[in-house]
Amino acid sequence: MPFRQKKLEVTIKIAYNVQTIDKPLFATFCLASDISNFMKIGSITLKSQTVLAPLAGITNLPFRLIAKENGCGLVCSEMISSNGLVYNSSKTHTMLESVSEEKPLSVQIFGSDPFMMAEAAVMVEASGADILDINFGCSVKKVLKTGSGVALMRDIVKSEAILRAVRSAISIPLTIKIRTGWDKSGKQALDIARMAEGVGVDAIAVHPRTAQQMFQGNADWSVIAAVKQSVSIPVIGNGDIISPEAAIDMFAQTGCDAVMVGRYAMGNPWIFSQIDARLHSRQVPLVNIARRREIMIRYVNASVCHFGEKLACPMMRSRLGWFVRGLPESSRFRESVKYVSSEKEAVEQIESYMDRLILHI
Ligand SMILES: Cc1cc2nc3c(=O)[nH]c(=O)nc-3n(C[C@H](O)[C@H](O)[C@H](O)COP(=O)(O)O)c2cc1C
């Protein structure tokens, strides 16, 4: 066997546990019967203490479905503009589309006007969402300029007005997703969290970076611990979970009730079942090539089904690459999907790449 091929084989075996390729996989996601009621957000019971973070442009219905099918306890929509909903933008309303298989679903809205937010919240509830989440964390300039997102964290009066208006307008559980605030101290996070609990918010997700940090530096998990100490509603910890072990560390270090995964879930949706397995001392499901292929094809199929081929294919050109990060010859695969223009072509490229990986073993 040529040296390069041998090296490839060893790399694949070590890194991706492909020796299990012909054996039945350990349960790839948790069955409902496996688990008791771990966590409640208001009236909604989560079957796993794992949450998919809202990711603008990414956590659309097809992406949420694959997260759910890989053990995620609660999936979240991308942030949706309250103005867009109220002014009846059809593109914005499409973002509310859902299917029963992904339930429970949390829909996140952003905005800064209490009446608009309440009106948008009513629309979200009417669309069948299980939980309404309000964005207190987006630090993108365009959003900040409107006084929305993390800008709300330095205006507790307006924040309270929004939460009161929304709380009285809907009966589904209400959650918020906050950052550390505008300085490192975390004081704004604590003030907003206590105020939110007081007005009837059912859970709080904390991404412990300041507004200026955007996604730079490390998330300061001590802020999650401090929020957890200061409220009695569930706290969801978020930031820098890049492995099941990191999730377990976050539970241990912060006492949070659930963990929320964002960037790492892009290309690693199985992280949810892996965290759940670690949490409950079950064998951590490893993802072999066959399973990876299955998930990628499922993502293509679901995206084409939801968006149609014309819109889905350009998305797949960059997104399929997430799933092969670090795998041998992944750059060749990325190149091969750079111009895919049909579902058939995308599936063929996935299959041919995965076949090549298996043949090398
Ligand atoms: C591409 C991208 C889009 C995001 N969109 C949203 C969003 O719509 N709403 C929100 O609250 N946070 C959003 N975030 C922040 C994430 O939800 C999460 O708080 C952050 O990525 C930290 O978690 P992680 O380290 O697990 O990625 C976004 C982050 C990224 C990278």
The ligand as an ORCA input file, in Angstrom:
! r2SCAN-3c Opt
* xyz 0 1
  C     -23.462     33.373     12.461
  C     -24.053     33.691     13.811
  C     -25.350     34.124     13.895
  C     -25.916     34.421     15.141
  N     -27.219     34.805     15.214
  C     -27.802     35.016     16.417
  C     -29.181     35.316     16.515
  O     -29.913     35.392     15.514
  N     -29.684     35.542     17.765
  C     -28.928     35.429     18.902
  O     -29.441     35.627     20.003
  N     -27.622     35.132     18.830
  C     -27.057     34.894     17.630
  N     -25.748     34.522     17.563
  C     -25.006     34.227     18.808
  C     -25.141     32.730     19.154
  O     -26.477     32.405     19.412
  C     -24.289     32.352     20.379
  O     -24.692     33.140     21.462
  C     -22.786     32.570     20.142
  O     -22.409     32.060     18.882
  C     -21.952     31.902     21.250
  O     -22.204     30.517     21.291
  P     -21.188     29.437     20.633
  O     -19.835     29.672     21.219
  O     -21.762     28.095     21.001
  O     -21.198     29.697     19.151
  C     -25.147     34.267     16.324
  C     -23.837     33.835     16.221
  C     -23.281     33.538     14.991
  C     -21.858     33.044     14.913
*
